[in-house]
Amino acid sequence: MISTAVIMSALELGFVYALVALALFLSFRILNIADMTTDGTFTLGCAVSATMAVAGHPLLALPAAMLAGAAAGAVTAALQTKFRIPSILAGIITNTGLYTVNLAVMGFSSNVNMMKTDTLFTLVKPYLGVGYKLIPSLVITVICGVLLVLFLKTRLGLSIRATGDNPDMVRASSINTAFTVTVGLCLSNALTALSGAVLAQYQKTADINLGTGMVIIGLASLIIGETLLPRGKTGLKVLGAILGSILYRFIIAIALRLDLPSECLKLISAVIVALAIGLPAIQGSFKPATKGGNDGC
């Protein structure tokens, strides 16, 4: 039996991690780029948020984390567009460098404790009561989702979408693909860093390893959402990413209720992604082979 506390926790974390799903929707689905910067950028958001919250600026920590994430995305984009490094390798290089950057942001400590620090959630607790964690997470994610949909309908947003669909055609139309890729990766990593910033204040701690496996978690949420809402306009796809993140957190909550070791959660995430991606092939293997016309002998 799942308690109310478990449901609330799944919803809260679902909305927080939905920002990563939105980020991967932009980079992976719109730009068609496998951005491996995600793990490091998520930790960067945690580090910046925790450090600024400890310094007494929990609200400013959120836009600061987004700016830091955008900077990380710009580095990955520069490696890809200026130095012609493949997108996966560019992300891995940036992610590797971010490990030291994240340590430096946290004062070369592997974690930052915020148990005695005011956070976004403690500031709104007197006004929101029991929903002091759920409502801010929901509002931030919904605002980001709406802004993302509106942005993708602008001229620049349409150019980014076209770059992911057919970069050669975009170049022929005199659109600077390096610029559109840079903007897309900056926005994507800003969303990822925002997710890390909110999570750090949510759990009142930041750790250097918090971003490990974040690509898998984001992809799992995104693919589950695409399974729930397989077709539709951009708004429905963004909604699907958010719903997928929430459902993923419920799956994890159920796994924990079944007394599965927490060490198995990464394996569960990998299995979910593999099953979701391979679902069409699995379904096709069970369909009976259609017979052709006359054998004609």
C-alpha positions as CSV (number, residue, x, y, z in Angstrom):
1,M,0.0,0.0,0.0
2,I,1.4,3.4,-1.1
3,S,1.0,6.1,1.6
4,T,0.0,9.7,1.0
5,A,3.6,10.8,1.8
6,V,5.0,8.5,-0.9
7,I,2.5,9.9,-3.4
8,M,3.4,13.5,-2.5
9,S,7.1,12.7,-2.7
10,A,6.7,11.1,-6.1
11,L,4.8,14.1,-7.4
12,E,7.3,16.6,-6.0
13,L,10.3,14.8,-7.4
14,G,8.5,14.1,-10.6
15,F,8.0,17.8,-11.3
16,V,11.6,18.6,-10.3
17,Y,13.1,16.0,-12.6
18,A,10.7,16.9,-15.3
19,L,12.9,19.9,-16.1
20,V,15.6,17.4,-17.1
21,A,13.1,15.6,-19.4
22,L,12.2,19.0,-20.9
23,A,15.9,19.7,-21.4
24,L,16.5,16.4,-23.2
25,F,13.3,17.0,-25.3
26,L,15.0,20.1,-26.6
27,S,18.4,18.7,-27.2
28,F,17.6,15.0,-28.0
29,R,14.3,15.3,-29.8
30,I,14.3,18.9,-31.3
31,L,18.0,19.3,-32.1
32,N,18.7,15.6,-32.6
33,I,21.9,15.9,-30.4
34,A,22.8,13.4,-27.7
35,D,24.0,15.9,-25.1
36,M,26.2,14.1,-22.5
37,T,26.8,17.3,-20.6
38,T,23.6,16.6,-18.7
39,D,25.1,14.8,-15.7
40,G,27.7,17.5,-15.0
41,T,25.3,20.4,-15.6
42,F,22.8,18.9,-13.2
43,T,25.5,18.8,-10.5
44,L,26.6,22.3,-11.5
45,G,23.1,23.5,-10.8
46,C,23.1,21.8,-7.4
47,A,26.5,23.3,-6.5
48,V,25.6,26.8,-7.5
49,S,22.2,26.7,-5.8
50,A,23.6,25.2,-2.5
51,T,26.5,27.7,-2.4
52,M,24.3,30.7,-3.0
53,A,21.7,29.5,-0.5
54,V,24.3,29.1,2.2
55,A,25.4,32.6,1.4
56,G,21.9,33.8,2.0
57,H,20.5,34.1,-1.5
58,P,18.2,31.0,-2.1
59,L,16.0,32.8,-4.7
60,L,18.9,34.3,-6.7
61,A,20.4,30.8,-6.7
62,L,17.9,29.6,-9.3
63,P,18.7,32.1,-12.1
64,A,22.4,31.9,-11.2
65,A,22.3,28.1,-11.7
66,M,20.5,28.6,-15.0
67,L,23.2,31.0,-16.2
68,A,25.9,28.5,-15.1
69,G,24.2,25.7,-17.0
70,A,23.8,27.9,-20.1
71,A,27.6,28.6,-19.9
72,A,28.3,24.8,-19.8
73,G,26.0,24.3,-22.8
74,A,27.8,27.1,-24.7
75,V,31.1,25.3,-24.1
76,T,29.7,22.0,-25.5
77,A,28.3,23.9,-28.5
78,A,31.6,25.6,-29.1
79,L,33.4,22.2,-29.1
80,Q,30.9,20.9,-31.5
81,T,30.5,23.8,-33.9
82,K,33.9,25.5,-33.8
83,F,36.2,22.6,-33.3
84,R,34.1,20.0,-35.2
85,I,34.1,17.6,-32.3
86,P,31.3,15.0,-32.5
87,S,28.4,16.0,-30.2
88,I,28.7,13.0,-28.0
89,L,32.5,13.5,-27.4
90,A,31.9,17.3,-26.9
91,G,29.4,16.5,-24.2
92,I,31.8,14.0,-22.5
93,I,34.7,16.5,-22.6
94,T,32.6,19.2,-21.0
95,N,31.1,16.8,-18.5
96,T,34.6,15.6,-17.5
97,G,35.8,19.2,-17.0
98,L,32.7,20.1,-15.0
99,Y,33.7,17.7,-12.2
100,T,36.5,19.9,-11.2
101,V,34.4,23.1,-11.7
102,N,31.6,21.7,-9.5
103,L,34.1,20.9,-6.8
104,A,35.5,24.4,-7.0
105,V,32.0,25.9,-6.8
106,M,31.4,23.9,-3.6
107,G,34.7,25.1,-2.1
108,F,36.5,21.9,-3.1
109,S,34.2,19.9,-0.8
110,S,32.3,16.8,-2.0
111,N,29.1,18.1,-0.5
112,V,27.3,21.1,1.0
113,N,24.9,20.8,3.9
114,M,21.9,23.3,4.0
115,M,20.1,21.9,7.0
116,K,20.3,25.2,8.8
117,T,19.9,27.3,5.7
118,D,16.8,29.1,4.3
119,T,15.7,27.7,0.9
120,L,13.0,28.4,-1.6
121,F,10.8,25.8,0.1
122,T,11.3,27.0,3.7
123,L,10.6,30.6,2.6
124,V,7.1,29.7,1.2
125,K,6.2,27.1,3.9
126,P,4.4,29.6,6.1
127,Y,2.1,30.5,3.1
128,L,1.5,27.1,1.5
129,G,1.4,24.7,4.4
130,V,1.6,21.0,3.5
131,G,2.0,21.8,-0.2
132,Y,5.1,23.9,0.4
133,K,7.3,21.5,-1.7
134,L,4.8,20.4,-4.3
135,I,3.4,23.8,-5.4
136,P,6.7,25.6,-6.0
137,S,8.0,22.5,-8.0
138,L,4.8,22.4,-10.0
139,V,4.8,26.1,-10.7
140,I,8.4,26.2,-11.8
141,T,8.0,23.2,-14.1
142,V,4.8,24.4,-15.7
143,I,6.2,27.9,-16.3
144,C,9.3,26.4,-18.0
145,G,7.1,24.1,-20.0
146,V,4.8,26.9,-21.2
147,L,7.8,29.2,-22.0
148,L,9.5,26.3,-23.9
149,V,6.4,25.7,-26.1
150,L,6.0,29.5,-26.8
151,F,9.7,29.8,-27.6
152,L,9.6,26.9,-30.1
153,K,6.9,28.8,-32.0
154,T,9.0,31.9,-32.4
155,R,11.2,32.4,-35.5
156,L,14.3,31.4,-33.6
157,G,12.5,28.4,-32.2
158,L,11.4,27.3,-35.6
159,S,15.0,27.7,-36.9
160,I,16.2,25.4,-34.0
161,R,13.5,22.8,-34.9
162,A,14.5,23.0,-38.6
163,T,18.2,22.6,-37.6
164,G,17.4,19.3,-35.9
165,D,15.2,18.1,-38.8
166,N,17.5,19.1,-41.8
167,P,20.6,21.1,-41.1
168,D,21.6,21.1,-44.8
169,M,18.4,22.8,-45.8
170,V,18.8,25.3,-42.9
171,R,22.3,26.2,-44.2
172,A,20.9,26.6,-47.7
173,S,18.4,29.1,-46.2
174,S,21.2,31.2,-44.9
175,I,20.5,30.4,-41.3
176,N,23.5,30.0,-39.0
177,T,23.3,26.5,-37.7
178,A,26.1,27.1,-35.2
179,F,24.1,29.8,-33.6
180,T,20.9,27.7,-33.4
181,V,22.8,24.8,-32.0
182,T,24.4,27.0,-29.4
183,V,21.1,28.6,-28.4
184,G,19.4,25.2,-28.1
185,L,22.2,23.6,-26.0
186,C,22.4,26.7,-23.8
187,L,18.6,26.5,-23.1
188,S,18.7,22.8,-22.6
189,N,21.5,22.9,-20.1
190,A,20.0,25.9,-18.3
191,L,16.9,23.7,-17.7
192,T,19.0,20.9,-16.5
193,A,20.9,23.2,-14.1
194,L,17.6,24.6,-12.8
195,S,16.4,21.1,-12.0
196,G,19.6,20.5,-10.0
197,A,19.2,23.8,-8.3
198,V,15.6,23.0,-7.2
199,L,16.6,19.5,-6.1
200,A,19.5,20.8,-3.9
201,Q,17.2,23.1,-2.1
202,Y,14.4,20.5,-2.0
203,Q,16.6,18.0,-0.1
204,K,18.8,20.7,1.6
205,T,22.1,19.2,0.4
206,A,24.3,19.1,-2.6
207,D,26.7,16.3,-3.5
208,I,29.3,15.9,-6.2
209,N,27.7,12.7,-7.4
210,L,24.1,13.8,-7.6
211,G,24.2,14.1,-11.4
212,T,25.4,10.6,-12.0
213,G,23.0,8.8,-14.4
214,M,20.9,11.9,-15.0
215,V,20.9,11.2,-18.7
216,I,19.2,7.9,-18.2
217,I,16.6,9.3,-15.8
218,G,15.8,12.1,-18.2
219,L,15.6,9.7,-21.2
220,A,13.4,7.3,-19.2
221,S,11.0,10.1,-18.4
222,L,11.0,11.5,-21.9
223,I,10.4,8.1,-23.5
224,I,7.7,7.1,-21.0
225,G,6.0,10.4,-21.9
226,E,6.2,9.7,-25.6
227,T,4.6,6.3,-24.9
228,L,1.7,8.0,-23.0
229,L,1.2,10.7,-25.7
230,P,2.8,9.3,-28.9
231,R,1.4,11.9,-31.2
232,G,0.5,15.6,-31.0
233,K,1.7,19.1,-31.3
234,T,4.7,20.5,-29.3
235,G,2.5,21.4,-26.3
236,L,1.4,17.8,-26.0
237,K,4.9,16.5,-26.3
238,V,6.1,18.8,-23.5
239,L,3.1,17.7,-21.4
240,G,4.1,14.1,-22.1
241,A,7.6,14.7,-20.9
242,I,6.3,16.1,-17.6
243,L,3.8,13.3,-17.2
244,G,6.5,10.7,-18.0
245,S,8.8,12.1,-15.3
246,I,6.0,11.8,-12.7
247,L,5.2,8.3,-13.8
248,Y,8.8,7.4,-13.6
249,R,9.0,8.6,-10.0
250,F,6.0,6.5,-9.2
251,I,7.7,3.4,-10.7
252,I,10.7,4.1,-8.6
253,A,8.5,4.6,-5.5
254,I,6.8,1.3,-6.1
255,A,10.2,-0.4,-6.6
256,L,11.3,1.0,-3.2
257,R,8.1,-0.2,-1.6
258,L,8.9,-3.7,-2.9
259,D,12.1,-3.5,-0.8
260,L,14.4,-3.5,-3.8
261,P,17.9,-2.2,-2.8
262,S,18.4,1.4,-3.7
263,E,21.6,0.3,-5.5
264,C,19.3,-1.3,-8.1
265,L,17.6,1.9,-9.1
266,K,20.1,2.8,-11.9
267,L,19.6,-0.7,-13.3
268,I,15.8,-0.3,-13.2
269,S,16.1,3.0,-15.0
270,A,18.3,1.4,-17.7
271,V,15.8,-1.4,-18.1
272,I,12.9,1.1,-18.4
273,V,14.7,3.0,-21.1
274,A,15.6,-0.1,-23.0
275,L,12.1,-1.5,-22.9
276,A,10.5,1.9,-23.9
277,I,12.9,2.3,-26.9
278,G,12.6,-1.3,-28.0
279,L,8.8,-1.5,-27.5
280,P,7.9,-1.1,-31.2
281,A,10.3,-4.0,-32.1
282,I,9.0,-6.1,-29.3
283,Q,5.4,-5.5,-30.5
284,G,6.4,-6.3,-34.1
285,S,8.0,-9.6,-33.1
286,F,4.6,-10.8,-31.8
287,K,2.7,-9.9,-34.9
288,P,1.9,-12.8,-37.2
289,A,3.7,-12.7,-40.6
290,T,1.4,-11.7,-43.4
291,K,1.2,-14.0,-46.3
292,G,1.7,-12.7,-49.8
293,G,-0.4,-13.3,-52.8
294,N,-0.4,-16.5,-55.0
295,D,2.7,-18.5,-54.9
296,G,2.3,-18.8,-58.6
297,C,3.9,-22.0,-59.7
